[in-house]
Amino acid sequence: MLRFIMAALIALPVLGTAPVYAADNCFAVGQQVAAQRGAELASAESVGGGKCKIVLLVPGANGERPKREEIIVNG
């Protein structure tokens, strides 16, 4: 039982930080995609499997409202 508790305590920091790194990477990828498209990054999140869901606000033509565009990209 003590071995199980020790293993869990050792693994917890490693498992607990993985989503943060994925989210940071997705945010960086989202910023890059937004810059390439001349859009504003609305959100970026990891969807698993090394993929990121990026939500962009693309400026509308002739003063129209921005268009919301959701894409999945490799992170």
All heavy atoms as a GROMACS GRO file, in nm:
protein
  537
    1MET      N    1   0.082  -0.120   0.000
    1MET     CA    2   0.000   0.000   0.000
    1MET      C    3   0.087   0.126   0.000
    1MET      O    4   0.058   0.220  -0.071
    1MET     CB    5  -0.093  -0.003   0.122
    1MET     CG    6  -0.186   0.114   0.129
    1MET     SD    7  -0.306   0.103  -0.004
    1MET     CE    8  -0.416   0.227   0.043
    2LEU      N    9   0.192   0.124   0.081
    2LEU     CA   10   0.281   0.238   0.088
    2LEU      C   11   0.350   0.263  -0.047
    2LEU      O   12   0.365   0.378  -0.088
    2LEU     CB   13   0.386   0.218   0.197
    2LEU     CG   14   0.482   0.334   0.220
    2LEU    CD1   15   0.405   0.460   0.255
    2LEU    CD2   16   0.581   0.301   0.329
    3ARG      N   17   0.385   0.156  -0.116
    3ARG     CA   18   0.447   0.171  -0.249
    3ARG      C   19   0.351   0.240  -0.345
    3ARG      O   20   0.391   0.323  -0.425
    3ARG     CB   21   0.487   0.035  -0.306
    3ARG     CG   22   0.612  -0.020  -0.248
    3ARG     CD   23   0.649  -0.146  -0.318
    3ARG     NE   24   0.776  -0.194  -0.267
    3ARG     CZ   25   0.830  -0.306  -0.302
    3ARG    NH1   26   0.767  -0.386  -0.386
    3ARG    NH2   27   0.946  -0.342  -0.253
    4PHE      N   28   0.225   0.204  -0.341
    4PHE     CA   29   0.125   0.264  -0.429
    4PHE      C   30   0.112   0.414  -0.401
    4PHE      O   31   0.107   0.495  -0.493
    4PHE     CB   32  -0.011   0.195  -0.410
    4PHE     CG   33  -0.120   0.258  -0.491
    4PHE    CD1   34  -0.127   0.239  -0.627
    4PHE    CD2   35  -0.216   0.338  -0.431
    4PHE    CE1   36  -0.226   0.298  -0.703
    4PHE    CE2   37  -0.315   0.397  -0.504
    4PHE     CZ   38  -0.321   0.376  -0.642
    5ILE      N   39   0.106   0.451  -0.275
    5ILE     CA   40   0.095   0.592  -0.238
    5ILE      C   41   0.218   0.669  -0.282
    5ILE      O   42   0.208   0.778  -0.338
    5ILE     CB   43   0.071   0.606  -0.085
    5ILE    CG1   44  -0.066   0.549  -0.048
    5ILE    CG2   45   0.084   0.752  -0.042
    5ILE    CD1   46  -0.092   0.538   0.099
    6MET      N   47   0.336   0.612  -0.262
    6MET     CA   48   0.459   0.679  -0.303
    6MET      C   49   0.464   0.695  -0.454
    6MET      O   50   0.503   0.800  -0.505
    6MET     CB   51   0.582   0.601  -0.254
    6MET     CG   52   0.598   0.604  -0.103
    6MET     SD   53   0.618   0.771  -0.037
    6MET     CE   54   0.778   0.811  -0.100
    7ALA      N   55   0.423   0.592  -0.528
    7ALA     CA   56   0.423   0.600  -0.674
    7ALA      C   57   0.326   0.708  -0.722
    7ALA      O   58   0.356   0.784  -0.815
    7ALA     CB   59   0.385   0.465  -0.734
    8ALA      N   60   0.212   0.718  -0.658
    8ALA     CA   61   0.113   0.819  -0.694
    8ALA      C   62   0.167   0.960  -0.665
    8ALA      O   63   0.148   1.051  -0.745
    8ALA     CB   64  -0.017   0.796  -0.618
    9LEU      N   65   0.234   0.978  -0.554
    9LEU     CA   66   0.290   1.108  -0.520
    9LEU      C   67   0.402   1.148  -0.615
    9LEU      O   68   0.418   1.265  -0.647
    9LEU     CB   69   0.340   1.109  -0.376
    9LEU     CG   70   0.232   1.103  -0.268
    9LEU    CD1   71   0.295   1.091  -0.129
    9LEU    CD2   72   0.143   1.226  -0.275
   10ILE      N   73   0.479   1.051  -0.660
   10ILE     CA   74   0.587   1.080  -0.755
   10ILE      C   75   0.528   1.113  -0.892
   10ILE      O   76   0.574   1.205  -0.960
   10ILE     CB   77   0.685   0.961  -0.763
   10ILE    CG1   78   0.761   0.950  -0.631
   10ILE    CG2   79   0.780   0.977  -0.882
   10ILE    CD1   80   0.842   0.823  -0.617
   11ALA      N   81   0.426   1.041  -0.936
   11ALA     CA   82   0.368   1.061  -1.069
   11ALA      C   83   0.279   1.185  -1.077
   11ALA      O   84   0.263   1.241  -1.184
   11ALA     CB   85   0.287   0.938  -1.108
   12LEU      N   86   0.224   1.229  -0.967
   12LEU     CA   87   0.130   1.340  -0.968
   12LEU      C   88   0.185   1.468  -1.031
   12LEU      O   89   0.120   1.525  -1.118
   12LEU     CB   90   0.079   1.368  -0.826
   12LEU     CG   91  -0.030   1.473  -0.813
   12LEU    CD1   92  -0.154   1.431  -0.893
   12LEU    CD2   93  -0.068   1.494  -0.668
   13PRO      N   94   0.304   1.514  -0.995
   13PRO     CA   95   0.354   1.636  -1.060
   13PRO      C   96   0.373   1.619  -1.211
   13PRO      O   97   0.348   1.710  -1.287
   13PRO     CB   98   0.488   1.661  -0.991
   13PRO     CG   99   0.480   1.589  -0.863
   13PRO     CD  100   0.390   1.471  -0.887
   14VAL      N  101   0.417   1.504  -1.253
   14VAL     CA  102   0.438   1.480  -1.396
   14VAL      C  103   0.305   1.479  -1.470
   14VAL      O  104   0.289   1.543  -1.573
   14VAL     CB  105   0.513   1.346  -1.418
   14VAL    CG1  106   0.522   1.314  -1.566
   14VAL    CG2  107   0.651   1.352  -1.355
   15LEU      N  108   0.208   1.407  -1.418
   15LEU     CA  109   0.078   1.399  -1.483
   15LEU      C  110   0.002   1.531  -1.474
   15LEU      O  111  -0.071   1.567  -1.565
   15LEU     CB  112  -0.006   1.287  -1.420
   15LEU     CG  113   0.049   1.146  -1.438
   15LEU    CD1  114  -0.035   1.047  -1.360
   15LEU    CD2  115   0.056   1.108  -1.584
   16GLY      N  116   0.022   1.603  -1.366
   16GLY     CA  117  -0.050   1.727  -1.346
   16GLY      C  118  -0.002   1.841  -1.435
   16GLY      O  119  -0.075   1.934  -1.461
   17THR      N  120   0.121   1.835  -1.486
   17THR     CA  121   0.173   1.945  -1.566
   17THR      C  122   0.159   1.923  -1.716
   17THR      O  123   0.172   2.016  -1.792
   17THR     CB  124   0.321   1.971  -1.533
   17THR    OG1  125   0.394   1.852  -1.556
   17THR    CG2  126   0.338   2.017  -1.390
   18ALA      N  127   0.133   1.803  -1.760
   18ALA     CA  128   0.126   1.775  -1.904
   18ALA      C  129   0.020   1.861  -1.975
   18ALA      O  130   0.050   1.918  -2.079
   18ALA     CB  131   0.101   1.627  -1.927
   19PRO      N  132  -0.103   1.874  -1.924
   19PRO     CA  133  -0.200   1.956  -1.995
   19PRO      C  134  -0.160   2.103  -2.005
   19PRO      O  135  -0.193   2.169  -2.100
   19PRO     CB  136  -0.328   1.940  -1.911
   19PRO     CG  137  -0.310   1.812  -1.839
   19PRO     CD  138  -0.162   1.801  -1.814
   20VAL      N  139  -0.085   2.152  -1.908
   20VAL     CA  140  -0.042   2.291  -1.912
   20VAL      C  141   0.052   2.312  -2.030
   20VAL      O  142   0.040   2.409  -2.104
   20VAL     CB  143   0.027   2.332  -1.780
   20VAL    CG1  144   0.089   2.470  -1.791
   20VAL    CG2  145  -0.073   2.325  -1.666
   21TYR      N  146   0.147   2.219  -2.050
   21TYR     CA  147   0.238   2.231  -2.163
   21TYR      C  148   0.162   2.224  -2.294
   21TYR      O  149   0.191   2.298  -2.386
   21TYR     CB  150   0.344   2.121  -2.158
   21TYR     CG  151   0.439   2.133  -2.042
   21TYR    CD1  152   0.478   2.023  -1.969
   21TYR    CD2  153   0.491   2.257  -2.005
   21TYR    CE1  154   0.565   2.034  -1.862
   21TYR    CE2  155   0.578   2.269  -1.898
   21TYR     CZ  156   0.614   2.157  -1.827
   21TYR     OH  157   0.700   2.168  -1.720
   22ALA      N  158   0.066   2.134  -2.304
   22ALA     CA  159  -0.013   2.122  -2.427
   22ALA      C  160  -0.091   2.250  -2.453
   22ALA      O  161  -0.096   2.300  -2.566
   22ALA     CB  162  -0.109   2.003  -2.418
   23ALA      N  163  -0.148   2.308  -2.348
   23ALA     CA  164  -0.224   2.432  -2.364
   23ALA      C  165  -0.132   2.547  -2.406
   23ALA      O  166  -0.169   2.628  -2.492
   23ALA     CB  167  -0.298   2.466  -2.235
   24ASP      N  168  -0.013   2.554  -2.345
   24ASP     CA  169   0.082   2.658  -2.383
   24ASP      C  170   0.122   2.644  -2.529
   24ASP      O  171   0.130   2.743  -2.602
   24ASP     CB  172   0.208   2.651  -2.296
   24ASP     CG  173   0.184   2.701  -2.154
   24ASP    OD1  174   0.079   2.765  -2.131
   24ASP    OD2  175   0.270   2.676  -2.068
   25ASN      N  176   0.146   2.520  -2.573
   25ASN     CA  177   0.185   2.496  -2.711
   25ASN      C  178   0.071   2.534  -2.804
   25ASN      O  179   0.094   2.595  -2.908
   25ASN     CB  180   0.225   2.350  -2.730
   25ASN     CG  181   0.284   2.324  -2.866
   25ASN    OD1  182   0.366   2.400  -2.914
   25ASN    ND2  183   0.240   2.218  -2.929
   26CYS      N  184  -0.051   2.498  -2.770
   26CYS     CA  185  -0.167   2.531  -2.855
   26CYS      C  186  -0.186   2.682  -2.863
   26CYS      O  187  -0.219   2.734  -2.969
   26CYS     CB  188  -0.293   2.464  -2.802
   26CYS     SG  189  -0.297   2.286  -2.834
   27PHE      N  190  -0.161   2.752  -2.755
   27PHE     CA  191  -0.174   2.898  -2.758
   27PHE      C  192  -0.072   2.958  -2.854
   27PHE      O  193  -0.103   3.046  -2.934
   27PHE     CB  194  -0.157   2.956  -2.618
   27PHE     CG  195  -0.180   3.104  -2.611
   27PHE    CD1  196  -0.309   3.155  -2.613
   27PHE    CD2  197  -0.074   3.191  -2.604
   27PHE    CE1  198  -0.330   3.292  -2.610
   27PHE    CE2  199  -0.094   3.328  -2.600
   27PHE     CZ  200  -0.223   3.378  -2.603
   28ALA      N  201   0.052   2.907  -2.848
   28ALA     CA  202   0.157   2.956  -2.938
   28ALA      C  203   0.124   2.926  -3.083
   28ALA      O  204   0.140   3.011  -3.171
   28ALA     CB  205   0.291   2.894  -2.900
   29VAL      N  206   0.074   2.806  -3.109
   29VAL     CA  207   0.034   2.768  -3.245
   29VAL      C  208  -0.082   2.857  -3.289
   29VAL      O  209  -0.085   2.905  -3.403
   29VAL     CB  210  -0.006   2.619  -3.251
   29VAL    CG1  211  -0.072   2.584  -3.383
   29VAL    CG2  212   0.116   2.531  -3.228
   30GLY      N  213  -0.177   2.882  -3.201
   30GLY     CA  214  -0.291   2.968  -3.232
   30GLY      C  215  -0.249   3.109  -3.267
   30GLY      O  216  -0.302   3.170  -3.361
   31GLN      N  217  -0.152   3.162  -3.194
   31GLN     CA  218  -0.103   3.297  -3.224
   31GLN      C  219  -0.038   3.302  -3.362
   31GLN      O  220  -0.056   3.397  -3.437
   31GLN     CB  221  -0.001   3.341  -3.118
   31GLN     CG  222  -0.063   3.377  -2.986
   31GLN     CD  223   0.041   3.421  -2.886
   31GLN    OE1  224   0.150   3.363  -2.878
   31GLN    NE2  225   0.008   3.523  -2.808
   32GLN      N  226   0.035   3.198  -3.395
   32GLN     CA  227   0.102   3.192  -3.525
   32GLN      C  228  -0.001   3.183  -3.638
   32GLN      O  229   0.010   3.254  -3.738
   32GLN     CB  230   0.195   3.071  -3.529
   32GLN     CG  231   0.281   3.064  -3.652
   32GLN     CD  232   0.379   2.948  -3.645
   32GLN    OE1  233   0.349   2.844  -3.587
   32GLN    NE2  234   0.495   2.966  -3.704
   33VAL      N  235  -0.102   3.099  -3.623
   33VAL     CA  236  -0.206   3.085  -3.726
   33VAL      C  237  -0.282   3.216  -3.741
   33VAL      O  238  -0.310   3.260  -3.852
   33VAL     CB  239  -0.302   2.969  -3.691
   33VAL    CG1  240  -0.422   2.966  -3.784
   33VAL    CG2  241  -0.228   2.835  -3.697
   34ALA      N  242  -0.315   3.280  -3.629
   34ALA     CA  243  -0.388   3.408  -3.634
   34ALA      C  244  -0.306   3.514  -3.708
   34ALA      O  245  -0.360   3.588  -3.791
   34ALA     CB  246  -0.422   3.455  -3.493
   35ALA      N  247  -0.177   3.521  -3.681
   35ALA     CA  248  -0.092   3.619  -3.747
   35ALA      C  249  -0.085   3.593  -3.898
   35ALA      O  250  -0.090   3.687  -3.978
   35ALA     CB  251   0.048   3.615  -3.687
   36GLN      N  252  -0.077   3.467  -3.935
   36GLN     CA  253  -0.071   3.431  -4.077
   36GLN      C  254  -0.199   3.470  -4.151
   36GLN      O  255  -0.194   3.506  -4.268
   36GLN     CB  256  -0.046   3.281  -4.095
   36GLN     CG  257   0.092   3.236  -4.056
   36GLN     CD  258   0.106   3.085  -4.053
   36GLN    OE1  259   0.008   3.012  -4.066
   36GLN    NE2  260   0.228   3.038  -4.037
   37ARG      N  261  -0.311   3.462  -4.083
   37ARG     CA  262  -0.441   3.490  -4.147
   37ARG      C  263  -0.491   3.631  -4.123
   37ARG      O  264  -0.600   3.666  -4.168
   37ARG     CB  265  -0.545   3.390  -4.097
   37ARG     CG  266  -0.513   3.248  -4.137
   37ARG     CD  267  -0.621   3.155  -4.094
   37ARG     NE  268  -0.589   3.020  -4.134
   37ARG     CZ  269  -0.680   2.929  -4.162
   37ARG    NH1  270  -0.807   2.958  -4.154
   37ARG    NH2  271  -0.643   2.808  -4.195
   38GLY      N  272  -0.416   3.710  -4.050
   38GLY     CA  273  -0.460   3.846  -4.021
   38GLY      C  274  -0.583   3.849  -3.932
   38GLY      O  275  -0.668   3.936  -3.945
   39ALA      N  276  -0.591   3.753  -3.842
   39ALA     CA  277  -0.707   3.738  -3.755
   39ALA      C  278  -0.666   3.760  -3.609
   39ALA      O  279  -0.548   3.776  -3.577
   39ALA     CB  280  -0.768   3.599  -3.771
   40GLU      N  281  -0.765   3.757  -3.522
   40GLU     CA  282  -0.743   3.767  -3.377
   40GLU      C  283  -0.768   3.631  -3.316
   40GLU      O  284  -0.867   3.565  -3.348
   40GLU     CB  285  -0.838   3.870  -3.318
   40GLU     CG  286  -0.822   3.890  -3.170
   40GLU     CD  287  -0.922   3.990  -3.113
   40GLU    OE1  288  -0.983   4.066  -3.190
   40GLU    OE2  289  -0.940   3.989  -2.990
   41LEU      N  290  -0.678   3.587  -3.228
   41LEU     CA  291  -0.694   3.459  -3.160
   41LEU      C  292  -0.798   3.474  -3.049
   41LEU      O  293  -0.781   3.555  -2.958
   41LEU     CB  294  -0.561   3.412  -3.102
   41LEU     CG  295  -0.562   3.281  -3.025
   41LEU    CD1  296  -0.605   3.164  -3.113
   41LEU    CD2  297  -0.426   3.256  -2.963
   42ALA      N  298  -0.906   3.399  -3.058
   42ALA     CA  299  -1.010   3.403  -2.955
   42ALA      C  300  -0.983   3.299  -2.846
   42ALA      O  301  -0.998   3.326  -2.728
   42ALA     CB  302  -1.147   3.381  -3.016
   43SER      N  303  -0.943   3.177  -2.889
   43SER     CA  304  -0.910   3.072  -2.792
   43SER      C  305  -0.828   2.964  -2.859
   43SER      O  306  -0.829   2.950  -2.980
   43SER     CB  307  -1.036   3.012  -2.729
   43SER     OG  308  -1.108   2.936  -2.824
   44ALA      N  309  -0.759   2.887  -2.774
   44ALA     CA  310  -0.679   2.774  -2.821
   44ALA      C  311  -0.677   2.670  -2.711
   44ALA      O  312  -0.653   2.704  -2.595
   44ALA     CB  313  -0.538   2.819  -2.855
   45GLU      N  314  -0.706   2.546  -2.746
   45GLU     CA  315  -0.705   2.440  -2.646
   45GLU      C  316  -0.663   2.309  -2.708
   45GLU      O  317  -0.683   2.286  -2.827
   45GLU     CB  318  -0.842   2.426  -2.579
   45GLU     CG  319  -0.953   2.383  -2.673
   45GLU     CD  320  -1.087   2.372  -2.603
   45GLU    OE1  321  -1.111   2.267  -2.541
   45GLU    OE2  322  -1.163   2.468  -2.612
   46SER      N  323  -0.605   2.224  -2.628
   46SER     CA  324  -0.563   2.092  -2.672
   46SER      C  325  -0.686   2.001  -2.677
   46SER      O  326  -0.770   2.003  -2.587
   46SER     CB  327  -0.461   2.035  -2.575
   46SER     OG  328  -0.428   1.903  -2.611
   47VAL      N  329  -0.696   1.923  -2.785
   47VAL     CA  330  -0.807   1.828  -2.797
   47VAL      C  331  -0.755   1.685  -2.796
   47VAL      O  332  -0.830   1.592  -2.822
   47VAL     CB  333  -0.893   1.854  -2.923
   47VAL    CG1  334  -0.968   1.984  -2.910
   47VAL    CG2  335  -0.810   1.852  -3.049
   48GLY      N  336  -0.627   1.667  -2.765
   48GLY     CA  337  -0.568   1.535  -2.756
   48GLY      C  338  -0.507   1.490  -2.888
   48GLY      O  339  -0.539   1.544  -2.994
   49GLY      N  340  -0.421   1.392  -2.879
   49GLY     CA  341  -0.358   1.338  -2.998
   49GLY      C  342  -0.268   1.436  -3.069
   49GLY      O  343  -0.248   1.427  -3.190
   50GLY      N  344  -0.216   1.534  -2.995
   50GLY     CA  345  -0.128   1.632  -3.056
   50GLY      C  346  -0.201   1.735  -3.141
   50GLY      O  347  -0.141   1.805  -3.220
   51LYS      N  348  -0.332   1.746  -3.125
   51LYS     CA  349  -0.413   1.840  -3.201
   51LYS      C  350  -0.459   1.955  -3.112
   51LYS      O  351  -0.476   1.939  -2.993
   51LYS     CB  352  -0.537   1.770  -3.259
   51LYS     CG  353  -0.508   1.648  -3.343
   51LYS     CD  354  -0.484   1.687  -3.484
   51LYS     CE  355  -0.470   1.561  -3.567
   51LYS     NZ  356  -0.411   1.587  -3.694
   52CYS      N  357  -0.479   2.070  -3.176
   52CYS     CA  358  -0.527   2.189  -3.106
   52CYS      C  359  -0.652   2.243  -3.175
   52CYS      O  360  -0.657   2.246  -3.299
   52CYS     CB  361  -0.421   2.298  -3.107
   52CYS     SG  362  -0.266   2.253  -3.028
   53LYS      N  363  -0.749   2.284  -3.096
   53LYS     CA  364  -0.867   2.353  -3.150
   53LYS      C  365  -0.842   2.502  -3.135
   53LYS      O  366  -0.825   2.552  -3.024
   53LYS     CB  367  -0.994   2.313  -3.078
   53LYS     CG  368  -1.118   2.381  -3.136
   53LYS     CD  369  -1.246   2.329  -3.074
   53LYS     CE  370  -1.270   2.399  -2.943
   53LYS     NZ  371  -1.402   2.370  -2.886
   54ILE      N  372  -0.838   2.572  -3.248
   54ILE     CA  373  -0.810   2.714  -3.252
   54ILE      C  374  -0.935   2.788  -3.297
   54ILE      O  375  -0.998   2.750  -3.395
   54ILE     CB  376  -0.697   2.745  -3.354
   54ILE    CG1  377  -0.574   2.657  -3.331
   54ILE    CG2  378  -0.662   2.892  -3.355
   54ILE    CD1  379  -0.502   2.680  -3.203
   55VAL      N  380  -0.973   2.892  -3.224
   55VAL     CA  381  -1.087   2.976  -3.262
   55VAL      C  382  -1.032   3.114  -3.297
   55VAL      O  383  -0.965   3.178  -3.215
   55VAL     CB  384  -1.192   2.985  -3.150
   55VAL    CG1  385  -1.306   3.075  -3.191
   55VAL    CG2  386  -1.243   2.847  -3.113
   56LEU      N  387  -1.061   3.156  -3.421
   56LEU     CA  388  -1.013   3.285  -3.471
   56LEU      C  389  -1.129   3.378  -3.496
   56LEU      O  390  -1.240   3.334  -3.528
   56LEU     CB  391  -0.938   3.265  -3.603
   56LEU     CG  392  -0.818   3.171  -3.602
   56LEU    CD1  393  -0.768   3.150  -3.744
   56LEU    CD2  394  -0.708   3.226  -3.515
   57LEU      N  395  -1.103   3.507  -3.485
   57LEU     CA  396  -1.198   3.610  -3.525
   57LEU      C  397  -1.138   3.679  -3.647
   57LEU      O  398  -1.040   3.753  -3.636
   57LEU     CB  399  -1.223   3.709  -3.413
   57LEU     CG  400  -1.288   3.651  -3.287
   57LEU    CD1  401  -1.299   3.758  -3.180
   57LEU    CD2  402  -1.425   3.593  -3.319
   58VAL      N  403  -1.194   3.648  -3.763
   58VAL     CA  404  -1.144   3.701  -3.890
   58VAL      C  405  -1.220   3.830  -3.920
   58VAL      O  406  -1.343   3.830  -3.920
   58VAL     CB  407  -1.164   3.598  -4.003
   58VAL    CG1  408  -1.110   3.650  -4.134
   58VAL    CG2  409  -1.098   3.464  -3.966
   59PRO      N  410  -1.148   3.939  -3.946
   59PRO     CA  411  -1.216   4.066  -3.973
   59PRO      C  412  -1.315   4.054  -4.090
   59PRO      O  413  -1.286   3.991  -4.191
   59PRO     CB  414  -1.102   4.161  -4.010
   59PRO     CG  415  -0.979   4.098  -3.954
   59PRO     CD  416  -1.002   3.951  -3.955
   60GLY      N  417  -1.432   4.115  -4.072
   60GLY     CA  418  -1.533   4.116  -4.177
   60GLY      C  419  -1.501   4.220  -4.283
   60GLY      O  420  -1.426   4.316  -4.259
   61ALA      N  421  -1.557   4.202  -4.399
   61ALA     CA  422  -1.536   4.298  -4.508
   61ALA      C  423  -1.629   4.418  -4.492
   61ALA      O  424  -1.741   4.406  -4.439
   61ALA     CB  425  -1.563   4.229  -4.642
   62ASN      N  426  -1.583   4.535  -4.535
   62ASN     CA  427  -1.664   4.657  -4.535
   62ASN      C  428  -1.722   4.691  -4.398
   62ASN      O  429  -1.839   4.729  -4.388
   62ASN     CB  430  -1.775   4.648  -4.639
   62ASN     CG  431  -1.721   4.628  -4.779
   62ASN    OD1  432  -1.616   4.683  -4.812
   62ASN    ND2  433  -1.790   4.551  -4.860
   63GLY      N  434  -1.644   4.673  -4.293
   63GLY     CA  435  -1.689   4.711  -4.159
   63GLY      C  436  -1.788   4.614  -4.096
   63GLY      O  437  -1.847   4.645  -3.992
   64GLU      N  438  -1.808   4.495  -4.156
   64GLU     CA  439  -1.898   4.396  -4.095
   64GLU      C  440  -1.833   4.336  -3.971
   64GLU      O  441  -1.713   4.351  -3.947
   64GLU     CB  442  -1.927   4.285  -4.197
   64GLU     CG  443  -2.007   4.330  -4.316
   64GLU     CD  444  -2.028   4.216  -4.415
   64GLU    OE1  445  -1.971   4.106  -4.395
   64GLU    OE2  446  -2.099   4.239  -4.513
   65ARG      N  447  -1.913   4.268  -3.894
   65ARG     CA  448  -1.864   4.201  -3.775
   65ARG      C  449  -1.761   4.094  -3.812
   65ARG      O  450  -1.768   4.036  -3.920
   65ARG     CB  451  -1.979   4.132  -3.702
   65ARG     CG  452  -2.078   4.229  -3.640
   65ARG     CD  453  -2.190   4.156  -3.573
   65ARG     NE  454  -2.138   4.055  -3.481
   65ARG     CZ  455  -2.213   3.967  -3.416
   65ARG    NH1  456  -2.342   3.965  -3.434
   65ARG    NH2  457  -2.159   3.881  -3.336
   66PRO      N  458  -1.668   4.067  -3.721
   66PRO     CA  459  -1.571   3.959  -3.748
   66PRO      C  460  -1.641   3.824  -3.760
   66PRO      O  461  -1.744   3.800  -3.695
   66PRO     CB  462  -1.480   3.961  -3.626
   66PRO     CG  463  -1.501   4.092  -3.562
   66PRO     CD  464  -1.640   4.135  -3.596
   67LYS      N  465  -1.586   3.739  -3.841
   67LYS     CA  466  -1.639   3.603  -3.858
   67LYS      C  467  -1.562   3.510  -3.764
   67LYS      O  468  -1.440   3.516  -3.755
   67LYS     CB  469  -1.620   3.555  -4.002
   67LYS     CG  470  -1.674   3.648  -4.107
   67LYS     CD  471  -1.823   3.641  -4.112
   67LYS     CE  472  -1.871   3.722  -4.232
   67LYS     NZ  473  -1.982   3.806  -4.205
   68ARG      N  474  -1.636   3.424  -3.697
   68ARG     CA  475  -1.575   3.325  -3.607
   68ARG      C  476  -1.538   3.203  -3.690
   68ARG      O  477  -1.619   3.147  -3.762
   68ARG     CB  478  -1.675   3.286  -3.499
   68ARG     CG  479  -1.619   3.192  -3.396
   68ARG     CD  480  -1.727   3.159  -3.292
   68ARG     NE  481  -1.677   3.080  -3.184
   68ARG     CZ  482  -1.669   2.947  -3.184
   68ARG    NH1  483  -1.709   2.879  -3.290
   68ARG    NH2  484  -1.621   2.882  -3.080
   69GLU      N  485  -1.412   3.161  -3.679
   69GLU     CA  486  -1.363   3.046  -3.754
   69GLU      C  487  -1.297   2.951  -3.655
   69GLU      O  488  -1.209   2.989  -3.578
   69GLU     CB  489  -1.262   3.092  -3.859
   69GLU     CG  490  -1.212   2.983  -3.948
   69GLU     CD  491  -1.118   3.034  -4.054
   69GLU    OE1  492  -1.130   3.151  -4.094
   69GLU    OE2  493  -1.029   2.957  -4.095
   70GLU      N  494  -1.340   2.825  -3.656
   70GLU     CA  495  -1.286   2.724  -3.567
   70GLU      C  496  -1.214   2.620  -3.651
   70GLU      O  497  -1.271   2.565  -3.744
   70GLU     CB  498  -1.402   2.659  -3.490
   70GLU     CG  499  -1.358   2.563  -3.384
   70GLU     CD  500  -1.476   2.512  -3.303
   70GLU    OE1  501  -1.552   2.593  -3.250
   70GLU    OE2  502  -1.491   2.388  -3.295
   71ILE      N  503  -1.088   2.595  -3.619
   71ILE     CA  504  -1.010   2.497  -3.694
   71ILE      C  505  -0.934   2.405  -3.600
   71ILE      O  506  -0.907   2.440  -3.485
   71ILE     CB  507  -0.911   2.566  -3.791
   71ILE    CG1  508  -0.817   2.658  -3.716
   71ILE    CG2  509  -0.984   2.641  -3.900
   71ILE    CD1  510  -0.706   2.718  -3.803
   72ILE      N  511  -0.901   2.286  -3.649
   72ILE     CA  512  -0.820   2.190  -3.576
   72ILE      C  513  -0.686   2.182  -3.649
   72ILE      O  514  -0.683   2.161  -3.771
   72ILE     CB  515  -0.886   2.051  -3.572
   72ILE    CG1  516  -1.027   2.057  -3.514
   72ILE    CG2  517  -0.798   1.951  -3.497
   72ILE    CD1  518  -1.034   2.090  -3.367
   73VAL      N  519  -0.577   2.202  -3.576
   73VAL     CA  520  -0.444   2.197  -3.634
   73VAL      C  521  -0.354   2.108  -3.550
   73VAL      O  522  -0.384   2.077  -3.434
   73VAL     CB  523  -0.381   2.338  -3.645
   73VAL    CG1  524  -0.460   2.427  -3.737
   73VAL    CG2  525  -0.369   2.403  -3.509
   74ASN      N  526  -0.244   2.065  -3.608
   74ASN     CA  527  -0.144   1.988  -3.533
   74ASN      C  528  -0.073   2.082  -3.437
   74ASN      O  529  -0.039   2.193  -3.474
   74ASN     CB  530  -0.044   1.924  -3.627
   74ASN     CG  531  -0.104   1.812  -3.706
   74ASN    OD1  532  -0.193   1.742  -3.659
   74ASN    ND2  533  -0.057   1.792  -3.828
   75GLY      N  534  -0.054   2.036  -3.316
   75GLY     CA  535   0.012   2.119  -3.215
   75GLY      C  536   0.147   2.070  -3.192
   75GLY      O  537   0.235   2.100  -3.136
   0.00000   0.00000   0.00000
